[in-house]
């Protein structure tokens, strides 16, 4: 059996959908905080049990009988992710799980201005120490984030942000499908695997042919503007960490594995922004 945590969320929920295209529902389970929100899976014959990183015993019960477990990374920016993920790892070990998979990030590293990268790196170390076979899905930066990171560019005609850098913007849907392919397949991927789109455009590439202007703001000027528009300063500085890491090249890497798993070219930035870029933008997005 394969058990997927966080299945009421956008990422792992789609992974379960793709698993249902490949496996009988009786071979799939989900572990969710609110079982009522997973009714659509229960209706299809998926085993639904409660579980969260705040209750190791419940997680252990939800992992019962599983050969593989997919742990979703916490989305709470105020939490210490590795501590929560350790609960999931321990519960999986206690349940006799043979392989743990984890939704990580392509930029996982020991030091980064984008602190989730450090949390992913720490979690991978915990997995390596667990004694259980493990796979870390280092997904590219999810491209749906562009909808708010670019700001109100469709209304203003201007992308006004701090200096950025190349990012292999990756469709969350593609990452979800790839996870299902790995879970349902016969090939075992040990340790970190990188799942990204096939090119890494920066905001200049995205803006260049619209016509959309690109205005680079000083970091502190941008933070002040975000705060003035109602964003809490801690969240603004969290977002600033992305720009600082991007211009340091932390998100620039690409890998062909995602396309191999999907059997097609991953979605491009052009696809994800509605095809509003020119052919040059299309090339950069690939």
Residue pairs with C-beta under 8 A, 6 or more apart in sequence:
1 27
1 28
1 29
1 47
1 65
1 66
1 67
1 68
2 19
2 23
2 27
2 28
2 29
2 66
2 67
2 68
2 69
2 70
2 183
2 184
3 28
3 29
3 30
3 31
3 47
3 62
3 63
3 66
3 68
3 69
3 70
3 97
4 12
4 15
4 16
4 19
4 28
4 29
4 30
4 31
4 69
4 70
4 72
5 12
5 30
5 31
5 32
5 51
5 59
5 62
5 69
5 70
5 71
5 72
5 88
6 12
6 13
6 31
6 32
6 72
7 13
7 15
7 16
7 30
7 31
7 32
7 38
7 41
8 32
8 33
8 34
8 37
8 38
9 72
9 75
10 172
11 72
11 103
11 172
11 175
11 176
12 70
12 72
12 103
12 176
12 179
13 176
14 172
14 173
14 176
14 177
15 70
15 176
15 177
15 179
15 180
15 183
16 28
16 30
16 41
16 46
16 180
17 176
18 176
18 177
18 179
18 180
18 181
19 28
19 180
19 183
19 184
20 28
20 44
20 46
21 180
22 180
22 181
22 184
23 184
24 45
25 44
25 45
25 46
26 45
26 47
28 41
28 46
28 47
29 46
29 47
29 48
29 49
29 62
29 65
29 66
30 38
30 41
30 46
30 47
30 48
30 49
31 49
31 50
31 51
31 59
31 62
31 63
31 69
32 38
32 48
32 49
32 50
32 51
33 50
33 51
33 52
34 50
35 42
35 48
35 49
35 50
38 46
38 48
39 48
41 48
42 48
49 58
49 61
49 62
50 58
50 62
51 58
51 59
51 61
51 62
51 63
51 91
52 58
52 59
53 59
53 74
53 84
53 85
53 87
53 88
54 84
54 87
56 87
56 90
56 91
56 94
57 91
59 87
59 88
59 91
59 92
60 91
60 94
60 95
63 69
63 91
63 92
63 95
63 97
64 95
65 95
66 92
66 95
66 97
67 97
67 98
67 99
68 97
68 98
68 99
68 100
68 101
68 183
69 88
69 92
69 95
69 97
69 99
69 100
69 101
70 101
70 102
70 103
70 179
70 183
71 85
71 88
71 89
71 92
71 100
71 101
71 102
71 103
72 103
73 81
73 85
73 102
73 103
73 104
73 105
73 116
73 119
73 120
73 123
74 81
74 84
74 85
77 116
77 235
77 238
80 119
81 116
81 119
81 120
81 122
81 123
82 119
82 122
82 123
82 126
85 102
85 123
85 126
86 126
88 100
89 100
89 126
89 127
89 130
89 132
92 100
92 132
93 130
93 131
93 132
97 132
98 132
98 133
99 132
99 133
99 134
99 135
99 188
100 127
100 130
100 132
100 133
100 134
100 135
101 134
101 135
101 136
101 137
101 179
101 182
101 183
102 123
102 124
102 127
102 134
102 135
102 136
102 137
103 137
103 139
103 175
103 179
104 120
104 123
104 124
104 136
104 137
104 138
104 139
104 192
105 116
105 117
105 120
105 138
105 139
105 141
106 138
106 139
106 140
106 141
106 168
106 194
106 195
106 196
106 251
106 253
107 114
107 117
107 120
107 141
107 245
107 250
107 251
108 117
108 120
108 121
108 124
108 136
108 138
108 192
109 117
109 118
109 121
109 250
110 118
110 121
111 118
112 118
112 241
112 245
112 250
113 240
113 241
113 244
113 245
113 248
114 241
114 242
114 244
114 245
114 250
115 238
115 241
117 245
117 250
120 136
120 138
123 136
124 136
124 192
127 134
127 136
128 134
128 191
133 188
133 190
134 190
134 191
135 182
135 188
135 189
135 190
135 191
135 192
135 193
136 191
136 192
136 193
137 175
137 178
137 179
137 182
137 193
137 195
138 192
138 193
138 194
138 195
139 170
139 172
139 175
139 195
139 196
140 167
140 168
140 169
140 170
140 175
140 194
140 195
140 196
140 197
140 251
140 254
140 258
141 167
141 168
141 169
141 170
141 242
141 251
142 169
142 170
142 171
142 172
142 175
143 169
143 170
143 171
143 172
143 197
143 267
143 269
143 272
144 171
144 172
144 272
146 169
146 206
146 269
146 272
146 273
149 161
149 239
149 242
150 159
150 161
150 203
150 206
151 158
151 159
151 160
151 161
153 159
153 207
153 212
157 210
157 211
157 212
157 213
158 212
158 213
158 214
158 215
159 203
159 206
159 207
159 212
159 213
159 214
159 215
160 215
160 217
160 222
161 203
161 215
161 216
161 217
161 222
161 243
162 216
162 217
162 218
162 219
162 222
162 240
162 243
162 244
163 216
163 243
163 247
164 202
164 203
164 243
164 246
164 247
165 202
165 246
165 247
165 248
165 249
165 250
165 251
165 252
166 200
166 201
166 202
166 246
166 249
166 251
166 252
167 200
167 201
167 202
167 246
167 251
167 252
168 196
168 197
168 198
168 199
168 200
168 251
168 252
168 253
168 254
169 197
169 200
169 201
169 269
169 272
169 285
170 195
170 196
170 197
170 258
170 266
170 267
171 197
171 266
171 267
171 271
171 272
173 267
174 195
174 197
174 258
174 262
174 266
174 267
175 195
175 258
177 261
177 262
178 195
178 257
178 258
178 261
178 262
181 261
181 262
182 189
182 193
182 261
193 257
194 253
194 255
194 257
195 255
195 257
195 258
195 261
196 253
196 254
196 255
196 258
196 266
197 254
197 258
197 266
197 267
197 268
197 269
197 285
197 286
198 254
198 256
198 258
198 259
198 265
198 266
198 286
199 254
199 268
199 283
199 284
199 285
199 286
200 251
200 252
200 253
200 254
201 269
201 281
201 284
201 285
202 246
203 214
204 214
205 269
205 280
205 281
205 284
205 285
206 212
206 269
206 273
206 277
206 281
206 284
206 285
207 213
207 214
208 214
208 278
208 280
208 281
209 277
209 278
209 279
209 280
209 281
210 276
210 277
210 278
217 225
219 240
219 243
219 244
222 236
222 240
222 243
223 233
223 236
223 237
223 240
226 235
226 236
226 239
227 233
227 236
231 239
245 251
258 266
259 265
259 266
265 286
268 282
268 285
268 286
269 277
269 281
269 284
269 285
270 276
270 277
270 281
270 282
270 285
271 285
272 285
277 284
277 285
